[in-house]
Amino acid sequence: MSKLEIKKKISGVKNTRKITKAMQLVAASKRLQFQKKAVSTREFVAKQLCVLANNMSTDSRSVFTEQRKSGYTAYVLYSSDKGLCGALNTKLINCLFRSEEWKNTAESEKKLVVIGNKAKTAANSRDIAILKSFVKISEAMSELEALELVSEIISIYLDPKCKQVKIVAPHYKNSFTFYPVIKTFLPFSEEMLETHVGSMELEITPKNHDFMIFEPSAEVVLDKLYEQIVQALFLQALYELKASEYSSRMIAMKNATDSADKIIKNLTLDLNKARQAAITQEIAELAGAQAAMN
């Protein structure tokens, strides 16, 4: 390889390194932003779930607690719209499509709802019918926009033919640890609440609901509480997805930047060797010419 070719390669790798480094810094900043949102939303959800868990035994019945014996299961598969985030999307997609639960469920008893372009692409490549899809969700979406999305999910559950709704989303622990989980989203049950609260590493403190006063009534208050928790659980999963996405992208871009540094180092070494070889050759030619003249 000539010196000119090596210089061009070094220049190209340096330009690529600038891009990966910038993407790493942007991902780190956004990761912190969504990490704070995920933690705060998780705390809110945990408190709401504890309140709800202590009142599940009341006589109040809601459509959100209705245990249907038959019908299809709607799976809400979360994913990112963009790539360059490591194995995040692959893990989420495989978590659902390779699970025994999905494989052993008849086609008529399962429906797919996708969030994110990667999940939509994966479903289309597998010829899996999509009930609803939500792509290019704004990261700066307002509460009203979030409520509209949640309303779409709730409308699916309100279909009498729907037995339950489950979500497939990442559980975010820290910048380096997150894993996909399949959790029941609707309907609410004591087992479902224990699963969600347990995943947050919390314990439900039993309280005597007889001392609680509901105004105007337990049915109205709890029904509103169910709706708020559904909205909060949806947002929590979305924020944890974004935190996981940017954590993965930050790590991927850091690895790419480190690889670029190694390539630049090796190419610089090759360039120095080529220069040294050229100098040695010139010296040898001068020495040969001098010897011929003598």
N, C-alpha and C positions, 0 to 999 in steps of 0.2 A: 504494500500500500504506500502510495507516495505521500510526501509531507502535506501537499495541498489537500488531498483527500482526508487525511487525518485531521487537519485544521477545520475542514468543513464539518466533519463528524462531531468534533469537540464543540463547535459553535452551535450545531443543532441540538446536542444533548444539553448544553447550557440553557438554551431557550426553553426546552422542555422542562428542565429543572425549575426555572422561574415560575412556570405555570403550576407544576405540582406543589411547589412550596407555597404559592399564593392560595391554592385550593386547600392545602393543609391548614393554613391559618384561618381561612374563612370557615372551614368545617369545625375547627376547634371553638371558634366564637359562637357559632350556631348551636353546637353541641351543648355548651354551657347554658345557653338561652333555653333550649328545650328540656334540659336536665332539670332546671329550676321549676319549669312549668310542670313537668312530670311528677316531681317530688311534692309540690304544693297540691296538685290535683289528687295525688295518691293519699295525702293526709286528709283531704276533704272527703274522699270516697270512703276511707277507713272509718271516719267518725260517723258518716251516714249509714254505713253498713252495720256498725255496732248498734246504732239506734234501731235500725230495721230488724236486726236479728233478735233484739229483746222484745219485739212486738209481733213476731211471726206467729205466735200462738194465740193471738187475739182472734175474735170471731170475724174480724174484718176480712172480706174476700175481694180480690181485685182481679182484673183481666191479666195483670202482670204476675199473678201467683197461680193462675189456672193451669193445672196439670192435665194436659190433653193426652189421651191414650193412643191416638193414632194421628198420622199426618207426616209431612216431610220435615226434615231438619235443614234449616238455612245456615250455611257456613259462611261467615264473613271473613274473607282472607285479606289480611293487611299486607301491603308491600310498598316500596318506594316508586316514584315516577321515573327516577333516573338511576343509572348504574354507578360504577366506580365506588361501590360501598362494600367491597369484600364479598363474603358468602352470605350476607344477611338475607337477601331475597331467595337465594337457593335453599337456605335452611327453612324459611317460612313456607315456601312452596312444597318442599319435600315433607315437612312436618304434617301437612294435610294430605297430599296426594299419595304418600307412601304409608300412611297410617292404616292400621288394621280396621279402624273405625270407618274410614272412607271406603276402603276396598270391600268391606263386608256389608255395606249398606246398598240396598237396591237403588237403581237409578231414579225410580219414581219416588223414593223416600229421601232424596237429598237435592238441595238447590245450592247454587254458588252465587255469592255476592262478593265482588272484588273491589278493593280499595287500592289504587295505585296502578300505574301502567304495566309494571313488571308482572303482577299477578294476572292481569288481563291477557297479556301476551302468552304467559304460560298456559292459561286455560284454553286459549284459542289453538295453541300448538298441540294440545291434547284432545281437541275436539270436544271440550266440555262446555255444555250450555251455561250461559251466564244469565242469572235472573236480573241483576242490576250491577252496574259498574260506576265507580266514582274515581275519576282520574283528574290529574292536575289540580289537586286541592291546594288552595292558597295557604301558604305558611302563616300569613298574617290575617287569616279569616276572622271575622267578627263573631260574636256570640250568636247573632241572628243566623249567620251562615252555618254555624255549627249545629244549631237547633234544627235547621232545615234538613241537614244530613241525617241527624238522629231521627227525625220524623220519618224519613224514608225507611230507615231500619225498623222503626216501630210499626210502620204500616205493613211491613212484611209479616211481622208477628201477629198483627191483628187479623190477618187472613185466617179464617177458621180451619183451613187445610194445613196450616203451619203448626207443627208440634212444638218446636223449640228453635232458638237461635243460638249458635255458638260462634265464638270469635277465635281466629287464629292470628296471634300477634306476638311480638317479642316482649319478654319480661326483662326490663332493664334494671340491672343491679349497679353497675358502674361503667366507666369508660371502656373497660376491657372484658366485661362479663355481661352477656345478655343471651337469652335462649328462647326459642319459640315454644308457645304453649297453646293448647286448645282448651278453652274454658266456656262454660255455659253462660250465655248473656241474658237470655230470657227462656222460660219464666223464672221468677225468684222462688227459691226453696231454701230450707235450712241447710241442706247439703251444699247448695250453690254458694250460699253466703259463707259457709265455713271454708270452702275452697278459695274464695277471693280473699277473705280475711287472712287465711293461713299463708297465702302467697305473699302477703305484706308483712308476714312475721309478727302478727298481732294476735291478741287473745280477746275474746268477747267476754266482757265482765257482766255476769248475769244481774239483771235488775228486775224488780217486781213492777210489772207494767200496771198493776192495779192502782199504783200511786200516781200514774200519769193521767193528766187531764187533757183531753183533746177538744179543740174548739175549731170549727163548729161540730165535728164528729170525727171519730177514729177513721171511718171510711174515707172521708174527704182528705184528711191530713196524710194518711198513709198512701193513698192513691197518688197524691202530689209528690210524696217522698219517693215512691217507686219511679215516677217519671224523671225526677231530678237525678236519681242514682243512675238510671239508664243513660242519661245525657252525660253524666260525669264519667261513667265507665267507658263510654265511647271516646270521649276526649282524652281520658287517661291512656287508653290504648294507642291513640293517635300520637300523643306527645311522646310516649315511650318508643313508638316506631321511629319518630323523627330523631329522638336522642340516640337511638341505636344506629340509625342511618348515618348521622353525622359522626358518631364515634367510629363506625366502620370506615367511613370515607377519610376521616382524619388519619387513622392508622394506615389505610391503603396508600394515601398520598405521602405519608411519612416514609413508608417502605419504598415508594417510587422515587422519592427525593434521595434517599440513601443509596438506592441502586444507581441513580444518575451520578452521584458523587463518586461511586466506585468506577463507573464507566469512564468518567472524565479523568480520574486518576490513572487508569490503565492506558487510556488513549494518550494522555500527556507523557506517560512513560514511553509509549511506542514512538511518539513524536521526537522525544529526546534521543531515543536510540537511532531513529532515522537521521536526525541531525548529526549525531556522533559518527554514524556510518559514512555520511556524506563528507564530513570533515576528514575522516581517516582516509577515505578514497582520494580526496583532493591532495592530501599530504603525500600519499603514495604515488600519485601521478606526478607531483612536483619533484619528488625524490627520483623517480624514474627518468624524468626529463633531464634533471641535473646530471644524473649518471651517464645518460646518453651523450650529453654535450661534452663531458669530460673524456 
